[in-house]
Structures are given as C-alpha cells and as structure tokens.
Amino acid sequence: MTRIKVHTKAPTFFRDCRPFILAVFVAILLLYALWSFTETAWTNLSVSAIFSNATTDHCTSQPQSLNRTHDPPEPTFYDDPELCYTLDKPIDNWDDKRKSWLKLHPSFADNVQDRILLLTGSQPSPCKSPIGDHLLLRGFKNKADYCRIHGYDIFYSNACFDPKLCNVWAKVAVIRASMVAHPEAEWIWWMDSDAIITDMDFKIPLQRYKEHNLVVPGWPNLVYEKKSWVAVNTGSFLMRNCEWSLEFLDVWASMSPRSPDYKYWSETLMSTLSDKVIPGADEQSSLVYLLLREKKKWGDMIYLENQYYLHGYWVEIVGRLNNIIKKYLDTEAKVPVLRRRVAEVVSESLDGVWERYLRDAGGFGNSGWRRPFITHFTGCQPCTGKHDPAYKGNACWVAMEKSLNFADNQVLRRYGFMHPDLGNGSSVFPVPFDFPADEKEELV
C-alpha cells in the first residue's frame, strides 16, 4: 500500500511564524472583502437610494424609527445667520438645503413623502363669546386626536407671526415659519380653528398630488368661468414644503395688508371677482385672482380638490349625520371584522376593510352616506360670537356640538366608550363587546 508521507514536525521558521502568517492571510481576505463591498456600495449609491424605502428579495427592512436625539455637528442651513423665518427675506435653494438636512438625519428621510404637519390656530386673546374658548379647545382636541391616530405632527399657534397679518392672513406667516422649522415634513396642512375633522379614519390621498405643490378645495368652473371668490376655500388646504411654495407664499403675501399696494389689491379684487361684496383683499380672493391671472405660473401646480370633503359646508352636512351613523352601524352589524376591537395605534389596519364596504356608499355629497372628511363652520365665528345673520339663534353652536361628538365617538370607540347623544358631549356609555351586533339602536 502506497502511503502519503506526512511531516509531523514543521521546520523551525515556519513553525514559529505560522500564527503570524495565518493572521496576515485572514487580514488580507478581510480587506479584500471590505474593498469589494465598499466599491460596489458606492458605485450604486445615489441620492434616491439614500432616501429609498425599497426592500430587497433577501431581507425585509422595517421603517427606521425617528431619532429625535441625533443632530450631527455638520453645518446646515440653520447655521446661516441670514436665515429668516419670516416673510421678509427669501430663502435660496430651499430644496437643496432641505435635502442636505434630510441626508444628515436619515431617520427622518425615511417615508418623508408621506409626512404631514398640521397647522391650526386662533387669536392671542380670550374669546368674546362665552362658549368660544370651549369650542376652540374641542376643535383642537379633534385635530390632535386625528394626528395621533395617523402619526402626524401638529402645531397650534395663537400668536401673530407678522404684526400686519393678525387676521385671515395670519396662516401665511405661520406656514412660512413652519416650513423652515420642519424640514422633515413634506406637506404643511393648514386648518382653520372652526373646521372639524368628521371622518377620523380617512387619510388624504397624497399619491394623487405627486405632481402638485398646493392642494386646495375648489371648482375650476367657478374659478375660470364664474370668477367667484368662493371658487376655492382656504379653510383647509395642503402645501408642499418646497422652493415653489416659498416663492408662492411671497407672492401671495404681497397682496396682503403688509404690502404697500394693499389698497390697490383690494380694489382690483372687488372689480375682478363677480360676487365679492366684502371689501379688502383677503387670502381666499387673492388665491382665486392668482389662478385667474397667472395660471401658467401657478395654476398648473395647484390641485383643485372636489372629490371628497377637504372642505365641507356645515349647513349641507350636519342634518345628515344621524343617517350616516345608522348606515355605518348597519354595515358593522353585518361584518364581524369591522366590530373587532383593536389597539388605537393599529386602528388604521381596518381602513382597507372599510373601503370594500363603502364602495356602495355613493360619493361624498348629499347623495352618499360616507362620513364627510372635513366639516367647516364657515360664517359661525365661534370665538367672536358674531355669526352670519343667516344662521338663526344658536344653530351654529348646536351644529358644532353635534359634529364634534360625531367625530369624538369615532375616537372614544377605540377606548371602549361612546356618546349616546350627539347633542350632549358630557355623557358616555361603555360599548358592549361585539357592538353593534344587537344594540345599534342606542345611537340612532
């Protein structure tokens, strides 16, 4: 039998240096692997890849949690002494500045396209109407509830960011400052204090607006044919956090009381818009004018939304709330999964299920029974108490109470309670298990 000879004792040099040679060999392998990985990674790296949420076939990545304690020492636009939060000075290259900030804060770059900051506010002083402060508080609670459920941030301002914009124009200064303060927010959503979210489950279809920078409730025929000052409504609208928006805010504000040409704009709007009877250049009329006169510059980037109630006139809505409740409860009574209790933090999981059963609910208008997304109490002025004379007695306050409780029931349901009477926000009852399989008549 032929045997392979094996040396049982290595020469002295190799025996003494064997650990060193092995270590060098392993180090070379590691350096080569690291070099290969680095070359591949940086060859394929791009800005879009940095902010991409895409996953590979080999692993499933989870969204990165927001790191609110990480702020690297590298300078950003915040370190520029010329940076201005006010409307006094434009910000150059805002898109690049914001992109650079996001690159330094990668946890905020993840899913940035879906991030919303909701803004609302009221005057600095107490309300003159006895019920005003209470209604403002409940209105803020309504918006805070919605933001908590959907993971949005919210900012309430009761200060005038510009001393000449302490009226309906105040929102423009707040939006401008908020864009600078929140580079992580893709959308700024303004809501008047007298606008109430009455569908706590509905989510704004942001994908629909990927080619637009301003989303406002509006009707093209009323803008371009009727030239009506109510062709849009600025009580609830979204603005993208970008250079276009900053430039638009500057132009919009140039028609406001802070402009030396305010008198000119007041007269121009009165003569241009067919149905404007209230003197003065307000922000809503000014927006309609910009759509009419500078459509190519601004209009193509403005989405006039009328497919759902981004703004809903309360007079057309409140009388239908009881029927809407009945329809939703009837649907829940037939579909066990819609009655299932879930933690509030995952309550969005039922949205897709609801949509399947709302296909036959009709539109968002008078002919349908979907919950209206926003109910706006235009003309009620709960803080001053000086409501439109067309609204008799306490019609505004009764309707606001009913709408707030309608929305609150959708929130309290997640905590196991509901208001039995929409006209009384003080009383609640514990919701029985499997409600409303047999007890829906309690809320009709």
C-alpha positions as CSV (number, residue, x, y, z in Angstrom):
1,M,0.0,0.0,0.0
2,T,1.3,3.4,-1.0
3,R,1.3,5.9,1.7
4,I,1.4,9.7,1.6
5,K,4.2,10.9,3.7
6,V,3.2,13.5,6.3
7,H,5.7,15.7,8.1
8,T,4.9,15.6,11.8
9,K,7.3,18.3,12.6
10,A,7.5,21.6,10.6
11,P,10.8,23.4,10.0
12,T,11.6,25.8,12.8
13,F,11.0,29.1,10.8
14,F,7.5,28.0,9.6
15,R,6.6,26.6,13.0
16,D,7.4,29.8,14.8
17,C,5.8,32.2,12.2
18,R,2.7,30.1,11.5
19,P,0.4,32.2,13.7
20,F,1.7,35.5,12.1
21,I,1.3,34.2,8.5
22,L,-2.3,33.0,9.3
23,A,-3.2,36.4,10.8
24,V,-1.8,38.2,7.7
25,F,-3.7,35.9,5.4
26,V,-7.0,36.5,7.2
27,A,-6.4,40.2,7.3
28,I,-5.8,40.2,3.5
29,L,-9.1,38.3,3.0
30,L,-11.0,40.8,5.2
31,L,-9.5,43.8,3.4
32,Y,-10.4,42.4,0.1
33,A,-14.0,41.7,1.1
34,L,-14.3,45.1,2.6
35,W,-12.9,46.8,-0.5
36,S,-15.2,44.8,-2.8
37,F,-18.3,45.7,-0.7
38,T,-17.4,49.4,-0.5
39,E,-16.7,49.6,-4.2
40,T,-20.0,48.0,-5.0
41,A,-21.9,50.0,-2.5
42,W,-20.6,53.4,-3.5
43,T,-20.8,52.6,-7.2
44,N,-24.5,52.0,-6.9
45,L,-25.3,54.7,-4.3
46,S,-27.4,57.7,-5.3
47,V,-29.5,60.3,-3.6
48,S,-32.7,58.4,-4.4
49,A,-31.1,55.3,-2.9
50,I,-30.3,57.1,0.3
51,F,-33.9,58.1,0.8
52,S,-35.5,55.0,-0.7
53,N,-37.7,52.7,1.3
54,A,-37.3,49.8,-1.0
55,T,-36.5,46.4,0.3
56,T,-34.6,43.6,-1.3
57,D,-35.6,40.0,-2.1
58,H,-33.1,38.8,0.6
59,C,-34.4,40.7,3.6
60,T,-37.3,42.7,4.9
61,S,-36.3,46.1,6.3
62,Q,-38.5,47.9,8.8
63,P,-39.1,51.6,8.7
64,Q,-36.5,53.4,10.8
65,S,-37.8,54.9,14.0
66,L,-37.4,58.7,14.2
67,N,-34.2,59.6,16.0
68,R,-35.1,62.9,17.8
69,T,-31.8,63.0,19.7
70,H,-29.4,62.8,16.8
71,D,-28.2,66.1,15.3
72,P,-24.7,65.8,13.8
73,P,-22.2,68.7,14.0
74,E,-22.1,69.3,10.3
75,P,-23.4,72.7,9.4
76,T,-26.9,73.1,7.9
77,F,-29.0,76.0,6.8
78,Y,-29.8,76.6,10.5
79,D,-26.2,77.8,11.0
80,D,-26.6,80.5,8.4
81,P,-27.0,83.8,10.3
82,E,-29.0,85.2,7.3
83,L,-31.7,82.5,7.7
84,C,-35.1,84.1,8.2
85,Y,-38.3,82.5,9.4
86,T,-40.4,85.5,8.4
87,L,-41.7,86.7,5.0
88,D,-39.1,89.5,4.9
89,K,-36.4,87.6,3.1
90,P,-36.5,84.8,0.5
91,I,-34.6,81.5,1.1
92,D,-32.5,80.5,-1.9
93,N,-32.1,76.8,-2.9
94,W,-34.5,75.6,-0.3
95,D,-35.0,72.2,-2.0
96,D,-31.2,71.6,-1.8
97,K,-31.0,72.9,1.8
98,R,-33.8,70.6,2.9
99,K,-32.4,67.6,1.0
100,S,-29.0,68.1,2.7
101,W,-30.6,68.3,6.1
102,L,-32.5,65.1,5.5
103,K,-29.3,63.4,4.4
104,L,-27.8,64.2,7.8
105,H,-30.9,63.0,9.5
106,P,-31.7,59.7,7.8
107,S,-34.3,58.5,10.2
108,F,-36.5,61.5,9.0
109,A,-35.7,60.9,5.4
110,D,-37.5,57.5,5.5
111,N,-41.1,57.9,4.3
112,V,-40.7,61.7,4.1
113,Q,-43.1,61.9,1.2
114,D,-45.9,60.9,3.5
115,R,-45.1,63.1,6.4
116,I,-47.7,65.8,7.3
117,L,-47.5,68.7,9.8
118,L,-51.0,70.0,10.6
119,L,-51.2,73.7,11.5
120,T,-54.1,75.5,13.1
121,G,-54.5,78.4,15.5
122,S,-56.6,81.2,16.9
123,Q,-56.2,84.8,18.2
124,P,-53.9,85.6,21.1
125,S,-56.7,87.0,23.4
126,P,-59.6,85.1,25.1
127,C,-62.8,84.7,23.1
128,K,-65.5,87.2,23.5
129,S,-68.2,84.6,23.1
130,P,-68.9,82.7,26.4
131,I,-68.7,79.3,24.5
132,G,-65.9,80.3,22.2
133,D,-62.9,79.1,24.2
134,H,-64.6,75.8,24.9
135,L,-65.3,75.2,21.2
136,L,-61.8,76.2,20.3
137,L,-60.4,73.7,22.8
138,R,-62.6,70.9,21.5
139,G,-61.7,71.8,17.9
140,F,-58.0,71.5,18.8
141,K,-58.7,68.2,20.6
142,N,-60.4,66.9,17.4
143,K,-57.3,67.7,15.3
144,A,-54.9,66.3,17.9
145,D,-56.9,63.1,18.0
146,Y,-56.7,62.7,14.2
147,C,-52.9,63.4,14.2
148,R,-52.3,60.9,17.0
149,I,-54.2,58.2,15.2
150,H,-52.4,58.7,11.9
151,G,-48.9,59.6,13.2
152,Y,-48.9,63.3,12.1
153,D,-47.4,66.2,13.9
154,I,-49.5,69.2,14.9
155,F,-48.7,72.8,15.8
156,Y,-51.2,75.3,17.3
157,S,-50.4,79.0,17.0
158,N,-52.1,81.7,19.0
159,A,-49.5,84.3,18.1
160,C,-49.3,86.7,15.2
161,F,-46.0,85.9,13.4
162,D,-46.4,89.1,11.5
163,P,-47.9,92.2,13.2
164,K,-49.7,93.2,10.0
165,L,-51.1,89.7,9.5
166,C,-53.3,89.2,12.5
167,N,-56.5,88.4,10.6
168,V,-57.3,85.8,7.9
169,W,-53.8,86.3,6.5
170,A,-52.1,85.0,9.7
171,K,-51.9,81.5,8.3
172,V,-49.5,82.6,5.6
173,A,-46.9,83.7,8.1
174,V,-47.3,80.6,10.2
175,I,-46.9,78.3,7.1
176,R,-43.8,80.1,6.1
177,A,-42.2,79.7,9.6
178,S,-43.3,76.1,9.8
179,M,-41.6,75.1,6.6
180,V,-38.3,76.3,8.0
181,A,-38.9,74.8,11.4
182,H,-39.9,71.4,10.0
183,P,-37.7,70.3,7.0
184,E,-38.8,66.7,7.8
185,A,-42.4,67.5,6.8
186,E,-43.2,67.1,3.1
187,W,-46.7,68.6,3.5
188,I,-48.0,71.5,5.6
189,W,-51.7,71.2,6.2
190,W,-53.5,74.3,7.3
191,M,-56.9,74.0,9.0
192,D,-59.0,76.9,10.4
193,S,-60.0,76.6,14.0
194,D,-63.7,76.3,13.0
195,A,-63.0,73.3,10.7
196,I,-63.7,69.9,12.2
197,I,-62.4,66.5,11.1
198,T,-65.6,64.4,10.9
199,D,-64.1,61.2,9.5
200,M,-61.2,60.1,11.7
201,D,-60.4,57.2,9.5
202,F,-60.0,58.9,6.2
203,K,-56.4,59.6,5.0
204,I,-55.6,62.3,2.5
205,P,-54.6,60.6,-0.8
206,L,-51.2,62.2,-1.1
207,Q,-50.2,60.0,-4.1
208,R,-52.8,61.9,-6.1
209,Y,-50.9,65.1,-5.6
210,K,-47.4,63.9,-6.5
211,E,-47.2,66.4,-9.4
212,H,-48.6,69.3,-7.4
213,N,-47.5,71.6,-4.7
214,L,-50.7,73.1,-3.4
215,V,-54.0,71.2,-2.8
216,V,-57.0,73.4,-2.1
217,P,-60.7,72.7,-2.2
218,G,-62.0,74.2,-5.4
219,W,-64.0,74.0,-8.5
220,P,-62.5,75.0,-11.9
221,N,-65.7,76.3,-13.4
222,L,-66.2,78.7,-10.5
223,V,-62.7,79.9,-10.9
224,Y,-62.3,80.3,-14.7
225,E,-65.9,80.8,-15.8
226,K,-67.7,82.4,-12.8
227,K,-64.7,84.2,-11.4
228,S,-66.2,83.6,-7.9
229,W,-64.4,84.5,-4.7
230,V,-65.8,81.3,-3.2
231,A,-64.4,79.1,-6.1
232,V,-61.8,77.9,-3.5
233,N,-61.8,77.6,0.2
234,T,-58.7,78.3,2.2
235,G,-60.0,76.9,5.5
236,S,-58.3,73.6,4.8
237,F,-55.5,73.1,2.3
238,L,-52.1,71.4,1.9
239,M,-48.9,73.0,0.7
240,R,-45.7,71.1,-0.2
241,N,-42.6,72.1,1.7
242,C,-40.5,73.2,-1.3
243,E,-39.0,76.2,-3.1
244,W,-42.1,76.7,-5.2
245,S,-44.2,77.1,-2.1
246,L,-41.9,79.6,-0.5
247,E,-42.0,81.7,-3.7
248,F,-45.8,81.4,-3.9
249,L,-46.1,82.5,-0.2
250,D,-44.1,85.6,-1.0
251,V,-46.3,86.5,-4.0
252,W,-49.5,85.6,-2.0
253,A,-48.4,87.8,0.9
254,S,-47.6,90.7,-1.5
255,M,-51.4,91.2,-1.8
256,S,-51.9,91.2,2.0
257,P,-52.1,94.2,4.5
258,R,-48.3,94.0,4.9
259,S,-48.0,95.2,1.3
260,P,-47.9,99.0,0.4
261,D,-50.2,98.0,-2.5
262,Y,-52.9,96.6,-0.3
263,K,-55.4,99.3,-1.3
264,Y,-54.7,98.6,-5.0
265,W,-55.3,94.9,-4.5
266,S,-58.5,95.4,-2.5
267,E,-59.9,97.5,-5.4
268,T,-58.6,95.0,-8.0
269,L,-60.2,92.0,-6.4
270,M,-63.5,93.8,-5.9
271,S,-63.6,94.6,-9.6
272,T,-62.3,91.3,-10.9
273,L,-64.3,88.8,-8.9
274,S,-68.0,88.6,-9.8
275,D,-69.6,88.0,-6.3
276,K,-67.2,89.6,-3.9
277,V,-69.1,92.0,-1.7
278,I,-66.8,92.2,1.4
279,P,-64.2,94.9,0.8
280,G,-60.5,94.2,1.4
281,A,-58.0,91.8,-0.1
282,D,-58.5,88.5,1.8
283,E,-56.3,85.5,1.3
284,Q,-59.0,83.4,-0.4
285,S,-59.9,86.1,-3.0
286,S,-56.2,86.7,-3.7
287,L,-55.7,83.0,-4.4
288,V,-58.6,83.0,-6.9
289,Y,-57.0,86.0,-8.6
290,L,-53.6,84.3,-8.9
291,L,-55.3,81.3,-10.5
292,L,-57.1,83.6,-13.0
293,R,-54.2,85.9,-13.9
294,E,-51.2,83.7,-13.5
295,K,-52.4,80.2,-14.3
296,K,-49.3,79.2,-16.3
297,K,-47.0,80.2,-13.5
298,W,-49.0,78.9,-10.5
299,G,-52.2,77.2,-11.6
300,D,-50.6,74.1,-13.1
301,M,-49.1,73.2,-9.8
302,I,-52.3,73.8,-7.8
303,Y,-54.7,70.9,-7.5
304,L,-58.4,71.9,-7.0
305,E,-59.8,69.1,-5.0
306,N,-63.5,68.4,-5.1
307,Q,-63.7,64.6,-5.0
308,Y,-64.0,64.5,-1.2
309,Y,-64.7,66.9,1.6
310,L,-61.3,68.6,2.1
311,H,-63.8,71.4,2.9
312,G,-67.4,70.7,3.6
313,Y,-70.0,73.3,4.2
314,W,-71.6,72.5,7.6
315,V,-75.2,73.5,6.6
316,E,-75.1,70.8,3.9
317,I,-73.7,68.1,6.3
318,V,-74.9,68.3,9.9
319,G,-78.5,67.3,9.0
320,R,-77.2,64.0,7.5
321,L,-75.1,62.9,10.4
322,N,-77.8,60.6,12.0
323,N,-78.4,58.8,8.8
324,I,-74.6,58.3,8.3
325,I,-74.3,56.8,11.8
326,K,-77.1,54.4,11.0
327,K,-75.6,53.3,7.7
328,Y,-72.2,52.7,9.3
329,L,-73.7,50.8,12.2
330,D,-75.8,48.7,9.9
331,T,-72.6,47.8,8.0
332,E,-70.7,46.9,11.2
333,A,-73.6,44.7,12.3
334,K,-73.2,42.6,9.2
335,V,-69.4,42.4,9.1
336,P,-67.8,40.9,12.2
337,V,-64.2,42.1,11.3
338,L,-65.4,45.7,11.5
339,R,-66.6,45.2,15.0
340,R,-63.3,43.7,16.2
341,R,-61.6,45.6,19.0
342,V,-58.1,46.7,18.2
343,A,-55.5,49.0,19.8
344,E,-55.7,52.6,18.7
345,V,-52.2,52.5,17.5
346,V,-53.1,49.9,14.8
347,S,-56.6,51.1,14.1
348,E,-55.6,52.0,10.6
349,S,-55.5,48.3,9.8
350,L,-59.3,48.4,9.3
351,D,-59.2,51.1,6.7
352,G,-58.8,48.8,3.8
353,V,-61.6,46.6,5.0
354,W,-63.9,49.6,5.4
355,E,-63.2,50.7,1.8
356,R,-64.6,47.5,0.4
357,Y,-67.9,48.1,2.2
358,L,-68.0,51.8,1.3
359,R,-68.0,51.3,-2.4
360,D,-71.8,51.4,-2.4
361,A,-71.9,54.4,-0.1
362,G,-72.0,56.8,-3.1
363,G,-70.0,59.9,-3.3
364,F,-69.1,62.4,-0.6
365,G,-72.0,64.7,-1.5
366,N,-75.7,64.8,-0.4
367,S,-76.4,61.6,-2.4
368,G,-74.0,59.4,-0.4
369,W,-73.6,58.3,3.2
370,R,-69.8,58.4,3.6
371,R,-68.6,60.4,6.5
372,P,-67.6,63.9,5.4
373,F,-63.8,64.3,6.0
374,I,-64.0,68.0,7.0
375,T,-67.0,69.9,8.2
376,H,-66.2,73.6,8.1
377,F,-68.3,76.0,10.1
378,T,-67.9,78.9,7.7
379,G,-69.6,82.1,9.0
380,C,-70.1,80.8,12.5
381,Q,-67.2,82.7,14.1
382,P,-67.4,80.8,17.5
383,C,-64.8,83.0,19.1
384,T,-66.4,86.4,18.5
385,G,-69.9,85.1,18.5
386,K,-70.8,87.4,15.6
387,H,-72.1,84.7,13.2
388,D,-73.6,85.2,9.9
389,P,-77.1,86.7,10.3
390,A,-78.5,84.0,8.1
391,Y,-77.8,81.5,10.8
392,K,-80.6,81.8,13.3
393,G,-80.3,81.7,17.1
394,N,-77.8,79.1,18.4
395,A,-77.9,77.0,15.2
396,C,-74.1,77.2,14.8
397,W,-73.3,76.1,18.4
398,V,-75.8,73.2,18.3
399,A,-74.4,72.0,15.0
400,M,-70.8,72.3,16.2
401,E,-71.5,70.3,19.3
402,K,-73.2,67.6,17.3
403,S,-70.3,67.4,14.8
404,L,-67.7,67.3,17.5
405,N,-69.4,64.5,19.3
406,F,-69.9,62.7,15.9
407,A,-66.1,62.8,15.5
408,D,-65.4,62.1,19.1
409,N,-67.4,58.9,19.1
410,Q,-65.0,57.5,16.4
411,V,-62.2,58.2,18.9
412,L,-63.8,57.1,22.1
413,R,-64.9,53.9,20.5
414,R,-61.2,52.9,20.5
415,Y,-61.2,53.4,24.3
416,G,-64.4,51.4,24.8
417,F,-66.9,54.3,25.2
418,M,-69.2,56.5,23.1
419,H,-71.6,59.4,23.5
420,P,-75.2,58.1,23.4
421,D,-76.5,61.6,22.4
422,L,-74.7,63.7,19.8
423,G,-76.2,66.8,21.5
424,N,-74.5,66.1,24.8
425,G,-70.7,65.7,25.0
426,S,-70.7,65.2,28.7
427,S,-72.2,61.7,28.9
428,V,-70.7,58.5,27.7
429,F,-71.6,54.8,28.0
430,P,-69.3,51.7,27.9
431,V,-69.5,50.0,24.5
432,P,-70.6,46.3,24.9
433,F,-68.5,43.6,23.4
434,D,-69.3,42.9,19.7
435,F,-71.2,46.2,19.4
436,P,-73.2,46.9,17.3
437,A,-74.3,43.4,16.5
438,D,-77.5,43.7,18.5
439,E,-77.6,47.2,20.1
440,K,-77.1,49.7,17.3
441,E,-80.4,51.3,18.0
442,E,-78.8,53.1,21.1
443,L,-77.1,55.6,18.9
444,V,-79.7,56.3,16.2
